Amino acid sequence: MITIIGAGAAGNYAAYLLAKQGFDVQVFEANSSIGKPVACTGILTSHFDTLIEMKKELIANEISSSRIVSPDGSAVKINFRKPNKILHRHMLDQHVARMAIEEGAKYYTSHVYLENRNGKARIRNLKTEEEFETEYSMLIGADGPASKVAKNNGMYGNRTLYLGLQATAKHDNDNVIDFYPGEQGIAWVVPESGSTVRIGVASTTGISDYFNTFCKKIMGEEYSEKIIEKQAGPIPLYKPDIKTSKEDVYLVGDSATMVKATTLGGVMQSHLAAKALARSIIERKDYENEWRKVIGRDLWLHLMMRKAMDKFKEKDYNYLVNIFKKDSNRKILEENDRDFPTKFMLKLALSEPGLALFSRFLI
Ligand SMILES: Cc1cc2nc3c(=O)[nH]c(=O)nc-3n(C[C@H](O)[C@H](O)[C@H](O)COP(=O)(O)OP(=O)(O)OC[C@H]3O[C@@H](n4cnc5c(N)ncnc54)[C@H](O)[C@@H]3O)c2cc1C
């Protein structure tokens, strides 16, 4: 029996791929409803279409361009080769869980993982408060940023967690995703419809002040009246030396810190890692090698960019946005997918000598 802890992006996709190959799979999820509460903006680049067929009802909006806005207010507009999708994130999780169930996976919601020892996981049913043990041949920790599976099995490490705070709010917009990188972290405004946005910030410090100041800047003094609902959640910073397997225990997704350190997005990476995990189990390959081959170098490059950005002052962001405004540089960004910077960073560095100035931040 393969036991998966967590019915989020990573857990559901691993459950689907493994059940489809005939493995006995059970998934334990602490929440009573899969995908809820939501703590995700749901932006996905078009590469996601190669993984999962997107049903229309999962998509809240499609957007063809983004702006990177610098602290001095200037912006570069990037037109995507293919539109980004803005998903109803809970519906994506529920959709993939249904795919897994159709392939034979068993799901238990309101069931929280407590610990594991000698091939048995201890689970508590939150509805009855009963505890029981279940045997496993493999235990997959897909239990998110604060992973208990990682903690209990000595794989948590000394990780950094960002906090993301966002709101759905009434706000007229021109259907462009706006990113606001800055000294405190990143902020975003993502249109859900012509009159509604998902507006949020992520940082390691002072999140409430950051959120309130940003909302006021975008929506004006009366911003709190425009807010429909708020969501919050931790986001791990990628740790390149993280151990993701130990004997019969594996980590995948946020539990293994597989998040892009620049934009703090991890839904695509969770699915790609789940696919690598399923492949390594089916083909008896080394999991660490498999996931690193697919996303390791890109995650590392995102982390290097984040390390440089952490030392940026406002003037550095202003300079960077100006560099991206040059036609030749903007084109490189437009032709490539931001999930995979290894495919274009060298090209960009060669096209723009000014970028070399930023390498001093890595020393
Ligand atoms: C505000 C915010 C906005 C974001 N926006 C984006 C975005 O636009 N695009 C993007 O790609 N990424 C975004 N992310 C990141 C993205 O949400 C995560 O990278 C992604 O959800 C990781 O999937 P996962 O399956 O690893 O973890 P999760 O989706 O967190 O799933 C983990 C699951 O495990 C369950 N669980 C935890 N502990 C236990 C336990 N002990 N027992 C049983 N179950 C347990 C949880 O309830 C949860 O359902 C955002 C994050 C935040 C906080």
The ligand as an SDF file (V2000), in Angstrom:
LIG
                    3D

 53 58  0  0  0  0  0  0  0  0999 V2000
   -1.1480   33.2730   -0.9850 C   0  0  0  0  0  0  0  0  0  0  0  0
   -0.5170   32.2420   -1.8860 C   0  0  0  0  0  0  0  0  0  0  0  0
   -0.6090   32.3900   -3.2650 C   0  0  0  0  0  0  0  0  0  0  0  0
   -0.0070   31.4480   -4.1240 C   0  0  0  0  0  0  0  0  0  0  0  0
   -0.1620   31.6120   -5.4630 N   0  0  0  0  0  0  0  0  0  0  0  0
    0.3710   30.6930   -6.3120 C   0  0  0  0  0  0  0  0  0  0  0  0
    0.1880   30.8060   -7.7290 C   0  0  0  0  0  0  0  0  0  0  0  0
   -0.4700   31.7210   -8.2230 O   0  0  0  0  0  0  0  0  0  0  0  0
    0.7550   29.8810   -8.5420 N   0  0  0  0  0  0  0  0  0  0  0  0
    1.4950   28.8380   -8.0330 C   0  0  0  0  0  0  0  0  0  0  0  0
    2.0120   28.0160   -8.8100 O   0  0  0  0  0  0  0  0  0  0  0  0
    1.6700   28.6840   -6.6990 N   0  0  0  0  0  0  0  0  0  0  0  0
    1.1240   29.5920   -5.8280 C   0  0  0  0  0  0  0  0  0  0  0  0
    1.2800   29.4190   -4.4730 N   0  0  0  0  0  0  0  0  0  0  0  0
    2.0470   28.2540   -3.9870 C   0  0  0  0  0  0  0  0  0  0  0  0
    1.2030   26.9750   -4.1300 C   0  0  0  0  0  0  0  0  0  0  0  0
   -0.0270   27.1690   -3.4820 O   0  0  0  0  0  0  0  0  0  0  0  0
    1.9460   25.7710   -3.5280 C   0  0  0  0  0  0  0  0  0  0  0  0
    3.2470   25.7070   -4.0770 O   0  0  0  0  0  0  0  0  0  0  0  0
    1.1930   24.4630   -3.8090 C   0  0  0  0  0  0  0  0  0  0  0  0
   -0.0730   24.5000   -3.2210 O   0  0  0  0  0  0  0  0  0  0  0  0
    1.9740   23.2740   -3.2800 C   0  0  0  0  0  0  0  0  0  0  0  0
    1.2060   22.0990   -3.3890 O   0  0  0  0  0  0  0  0  0  0  0  0
    1.4300   20.9070   -2.3420 P   0  0  0  0  0  0  0  0  0  0  0  0
    0.5370   19.8050   -2.7660 O   0  0  0  0  0  0  0  0  0  0  0  0
    2.8640   20.6320   -2.1680 O   0  0  0  0  0  0  0  0  0  0  0  0
    0.9520   21.4960   -0.9320 O   0  0  0  0  0  0  0  0  0  0  0  0
   -0.5040   21.9700   -0.5110 P   0  0  0  0  0  0  0  0  0  0  0  0
   -1.2760   22.4320   -1.6700 O   0  0  0  0  0  0  0  0  0  0  0  0
   -0.2700   22.8910    0.6470 O   0  0  0  0  0  0  0  0  0  0  0  0
   -1.2100   20.6370    0.0160 O   0  0  0  0  0  0  0  0  0  0  0  0
   -0.8200   20.0210    1.2200 C   0  0  0  0  0  0  0  0  0  0  0  0
   -2.0350   19.2920    1.7700 C   0  0  0  0  0  0  0  0  0  0  0  0
   -1.6250   18.5040    2.8940 O   0  0  0  0  0  0  0  0  0  0  0  0
   -2.5930   18.5880    3.9100 C   0  0  0  0  0  0  0  0  0  0  0  0
   -1.9350   18.2770    5.1930 N   0  0  0  0  0  0  0  0  0  0  0  0
   -1.0000   19.0070    5.8510 C   0  0  0  0  0  0  0  0  0  0  0  0
   -0.6090   18.3740    6.9650 N   0  0  0  0  0  0  0  0  0  0  0  0
   -1.3240   17.2210    7.0190 C   0  0  0  0  0  0  0  0  0  0  0  0
   -1.3540   16.1460    7.9370 C   0  0  0  0  0  0  0  0  0  0  0  0
   -0.5750   16.0950    9.0370 N   0  0  0  0  0  0  0  0  0  0  0  0
   -2.2170   15.1050    7.7180 N   0  0  0  0  0  0  0  0  0  0  0  0
   -3.0130   15.1110    6.6050 C   0  0  0  0  0  0  0  0  0  0  0  0
   -3.0100   16.1050    5.6970 N   0  0  0  0  0  0  0  0  0  0  0  0
   -2.1670   17.1390    5.9010 C   0  0  0  0  0  0  0  0  0  0  0  0
   -3.0820   20.0320    3.8180 C   0  0  0  0  0  0  0  0  0  0  0  0
   -4.3410   20.1820    4.4150 O   0  0  0  0  0  0  0  0  0  0  0  0
   -3.1030   20.2450    2.3030 C   0  0  0  0  0  0  0  0  0  0  0  0
   -4.3290   19.9240    1.7420 O   0  0  0  0  0  0  0  0  0  0  0  0
    0.7040   30.3320   -3.5860 C   0  0  0  0  0  0  0  0  0  0  0  0
    0.7950   30.1820   -2.1960 C   0  0  0  0  0  0  0  0  0  0  0  0
    0.1760   31.1180   -1.3450 C   0  0  0  0  0  0  0  0  0  0  0  0
    0.2660   30.9200    0.1510 C   0  0  0  0  0  0  0  0  0  0  0  0
  1  2  1  0
  2  3  1  0
  2 52  2  0
  3  4  2  0
  4  5  1  0
  4 50  1  0
  5  6  2  0
  6  7  1  0
  6 13  1  0
  7  8  2  0
  7  9  1  0
  9 10  1  0
 10 11  2  0
 10 12  1  0
 12 13  2  0
 13 14  1  0
 14 15  1  0
 14 50  1  0
 15 16  1  0
 16 17  1  0
 16 18  1  0
 18 19  1  0
 18 20  1  0
 20 21  1  0
 20 22  1  0
 22 23  1  0
 23 24  1  0
 24 25  2  0
 24 26  1  0
 24 27  1  0
 27 28  1  0
 28 29  2  0
 28 30  1  0
 28 31  1  0
 31 32  1  0
 32 33  1  0
 33 34  1  0
 33 48  1  0
 34 35  1  0
 35 36  1  0
 35 46  1  0
 36 37  1  0
 36 45  1  0
 37 38  2  0
 38 39  1  0
 39 40  1  0
 39 45  2  0
 40 41  1  0
 40 42  2  0
 42 43  1  0
 43 44  2  0
 44 45  1  0
 46 47  1  0
 46 48  1  0
 48 49  1  0
 50 51  2  0
 51 52  1  0
 52 53  1  0
M  END
$$$$
